[in-house]
Amino acid sequence: MQVETTPLAGLLIFRPTRHGDERGFFSETWSRASWPGPNDHSGPCPDWCQDNHSLSRQAGTLRGLHYQAPPMAQAKLVRCTAGRIWDVAVDMRRGSPGHGQWFGLELSAKNWTQLYIPKGFLHGFLTLETDCEVQYKVDKPYTPDCDGAVRWDDPEIGIDWPLTGDPVLSAKDAAAPSLADWESPFSYEDGT
């Protein structure tokens, strides 16, 4: 497994190897041994507790920008197993050199790339095809009282979404507050 850093501290790209033959392929998609260590604010290897799987039927479905606040803040390892998505993470850790900056990349069933998103980031994705399936690991269980969202199109963040029209949004995402009306509960120094 190849692990790459990004311009945002702690945000990592994992590229698992696929071994294929006439039958299909085999891939080790996660291994604790591949964790790079506490370098660059990636922290200790997460103790994954839950796997999530979503299906978005329509191209142009946008989910995000989501977070879970401390004490139940979540780290995530995201991959797309059917279709293609534009996956985005926004560093909202107070005191971080990358505070307010975003990073995006395409995740697809074809490129087999995964994005590790540490605690303190907003996360969202846009489906680029119909019938996209996204799977991700989290290190804390879903906790409704800590769940939140920030507007996907907030001009202060300025994400360059590859949209061709209006996105398909949930009611929660359509009503999410702007960054100006939100205070980050995350800190760079304490990793939350």
C-alpha positions in Angstrom: 0.0 0.0 0.0 1.3 3.4 -1.0 0.7 6.3 1.5 1.1 9.9 0.3 0.8 13.2 2.2 -1.2 16.2 1.0 -0.7 19.9 1.5 -2.9 19.7 4.6 -1.2 18.3 7.7 -2.6 14.8 8.6 -4.7 14.4 5.5 -3.4 11.3 3.7 -3.9 9.5 0.4 -3.9 5.7 0.5 -3.4 3.8 -2.7 -3.9 0.0 -2.2 -2.5 -2.4 -4.6 -4.8 -4.6 -6.7 -3.5 -8.0 -7.8 -5.5 -9.2 -10.8 -5.7 -12.2 -13.0 -8.4 -13.8 -15.3 -10.6 -14.4 -12.2 -10.7 -10.8 -11.1 -8.6 -9.1 -8.4 -7.6 -9.2 -4.7 -6.7 -6.1 -2.7 -5.8 -5.4 0.9 -7.7 -2.2 1.4 -6.6 -1.5 5.0 -3.7 -2.8 7.1 -2.7 -1.4 10.5 0.9 -2.1 9.3 0.6 0.5 6.6 -0.1 3.3 9.0 2.7 5.9 8.7 2.8 6.8 12.4 2.1 10.1 14.2 3.9 12.1 11.5 2.4 15.4 10.2 -0.5 15.4 12.6 -1.9 12.2 11.3 -1.9 10.9 14.9 -1.8 7.3 16.1 -3.4 4.6 14.0 -7.2 5.0 14.3 -9.1 2.3 16.1 -11.9 1.9 13.6 -15.2 1.1 15.2 -17.8 1.4 12.4 -18.0 0.9 8.6 -20.5 3.0 6.6 -21.8 2.4 3.1 -23.8 4.9 1.0 -25.5 4.7 -2.4 -26.2 7.9 -4.4 -28.5 7.1 -7.3 -28.2 10.4 -9.2 -25.0 12.0 -10.6 -24.7 15.5 -9.1 -25.6 14.3 -5.6 -23.7 16.4 -3.0 -23.3 15.1 0.5 -21.6 17.5 3.0 -19.9 19.4 4.3 -20.3 17.2 7.4 -18.5 16.8 10.7 -19.0 15.3 14.1 -17.9 17.5 17.1 -15.8 16.5 20.1 -15.9 14.5 22.2 -17.2 12.3 19.4 -15.1 13.8 16.5 -14.4 11.3 13.8 -11.5 10.3 11.7 -12.5 8.7 8.4 -11.0 6.5 5.7 -13.1 7.1 2.5 -13.2 5.1 -0.7 -15.6 4.8 -3.7 -16.4 1.2 -4.7 -18.8 2.0 -7.6 -18.7 5.0 -9.9 -16.7 8.2 -9.3 -16.9 11.0 -6.7 -15.1 14.3 -6.1 -14.1 14.0 -2.4 -13.3 17.1 -0.4 -11.9 17.7 3.1 -11.7 21.2 4.7 -9.2 21.8 7.6 -11.2 23.5 10.4 -8.7 22.9 13.2 -8.1 26.2 15.0 -4.3 26.9 15.0 -3.6 24.7 12.0 -1.3 26.1 9.3 -4.0 24.9 6.8 -7.0 26.3 8.7 -9.8 27.1 6.2 -8.1 25.4 3.3 -9.6 22.5 1.3 -8.2 19.6 -0.6 -10.2 17.5 -3.2 -9.5 14.5 -5.4 -11.4 12.0 -7.4 -12.0 8.7 -5.8 -13.4 5.9 -8.0 -13.8 2.2 -8.3 -11.2 2.4 -11.1 -8.5 4.3 -9.3 -9.0 2.5 -6.0 -7.7 5.5 -4.1 -8.7 6.3 -0.5 -8.6 9.5 1.5 -7.8 9.5 5.2 -9.5 12.5 6.9 -8.4 13.2 10.4 -10.5 14.7 13.2 -11.1 18.4 12.7 -12.0 18.4 9.0 -15.3 19.0 7.3 -16.0 16.3 4.7 -18.2 16.2 1.6 -18.4 14.6 -1.8 -20.1 15.0 -5.1 -21.1 12.1 -7.3 -19.8 12.3 -10.8 -21.8 9.3 -12.2 -25.1 7.6 -11.4 -25.2 4.8 -8.8 -22.1 5.8 -6.8 -21.3 3.7 -3.7 -19.0 5.2 -1.0 -17.7 3.2 1.9 -15.8 4.6 4.8 -14.4 3.6 8.2 -14.8 5.9 11.3 -13.1 5.7 14.6 -16.2 7.0 16.7 -19.8 5.9 16.3 -22.4 8.2 14.8 -23.7 10.5 17.6 -26.7 12.6 16.6 -26.0 15.3 19.3 -22.5 15.9 17.8 -23.5 15.8 14.2 -23.3 19.0 12.1 -22.8 20.5 8.7 -21.5 23.7 7.1 -22.8 25.0 3.7 -21.2 23.2 0.8 -21.0 26.4 -1.3 -19.7 28.8 1.4 -17.7 31.5 -0.5 -15.3 31.8 2.4 -14.2 28.2 1.8 -14.4 28.5 -2.0 -14.5 24.8 -3.0 -14.2 24.3 -6.8 -17.0 21.6 -7.1 -17.1 20.1 -10.7 -20.8 20.8 -11.0 -22.7 21.0 -14.3 -26.0 22.3 -12.7 -27.6 22.5 -9.3 -26.6 19.6 -6.9 -29.0 17.1 -5.4 -29.0 18.0 -1.7 -30.6 16.7 1.5 -32.8 19.0 3.5 -30.0 19.1 6.2 -27.3 20.1 3.7 -29.5 22.7 2.0 -30.2 24.4 5.5 -26.6 24.1 6.8 -25.2 27.3 8.3 -22.5 29.4 6.6 -19.0 29.5 8.0 -19.7 33.0 9.3 -22.5 31.6 11.5 -20.5 28.7 12.8 -17.7 28.3 15.3 -15.2 25.5 14.9 -15.1 23.1 17.8 -11.7 21.7 16.6 -8.2 22.4 17.7 -4.9 21.5 15.9 -2.8 21.2 19.0 -4.9 18.7 20.8 -6.0 16.8 17.7 -9.7 17.3 18.1 
